[in-house]
Amino acid sequence: MDNRNILLHNVDFDDLIKTIDECQGDVFLETVDGDVLNLKSKLCQLIGLSTILKHSQVGEAILRCTNPDDETLLFRFNLYGEVPKKE
C-alpha cells in the first residue's frame, strides 16, 4: 500500500461522502473483493456503492487518493471522525 491509500474500518457512509465531496482530486474505493469505484462520481455513489456496502457503513475497504491534500483530509476523517464544514 503506498502513502496515498487509507484503510477504512466501519465508517459512516454519509459522513464519508460529505468528506469526499470536499476533496479536490479523484478518490477511489477499493474493496477486498477487487471492486474499484471513483467516489467523486455521484453515479458510483448512488448505484455502485449500494450494491457493495451494507447498512450505510463501509465494512472494510481502501481509499486511494490522487491528491495529497485529500489524503490528509480523509486520514483525519478516518482517524478522528472529522467531517469538513462547508464554508
C-alpha positions, 0 to 999 in steps of 0.5 A, spaced: 500 500 500 503 506 498 502 513 502 496 515 498 491 509 500 487 509 507 484 503 510 477 504 512 474 500 518 466 501 519 465 508 517 459 512 516 457 512 509 454 519 509 459 522 513 464 519 508 461 522 502 460 529 505 468 528 506 469 526 499 465 531 496 470 536 499 476 533 496 479 536 490 482 530 486 479 523 484 478 518 490 477 511 489 474 505 493 477 499 493 474 493 496 477 486 498 473 483 493 477 487 487 471 492 486 474 499 484 469 505 484 471 513 483 467 516 489 467 523 486 462 520 481 455 521 484 453 515 479 458 510 483 455 513 489 448 512 488 448 505 484 455 502 485 456 503 492 449 500 494 450 494 491 457 493 495 456 496 502 451 494 507 447 498 512 450 505 510 457 503 513 463 501 509 465 494 512 472 494 510 475 497 504 481 502 501 481 509 499 486 511 494 487 518 493 490 522 487 491 528 491 495 529 497 491 534 500 485 529 500 489 524 503 490 528 509 483 530 509 480 523 509 486 520 514 483 525 519 476 523 517 478 516 518 482 517 524 478 522 528 471 522 525 472 529 522 467 531 517 469 538 513 464 544 514 462 547 508 464 554 508 
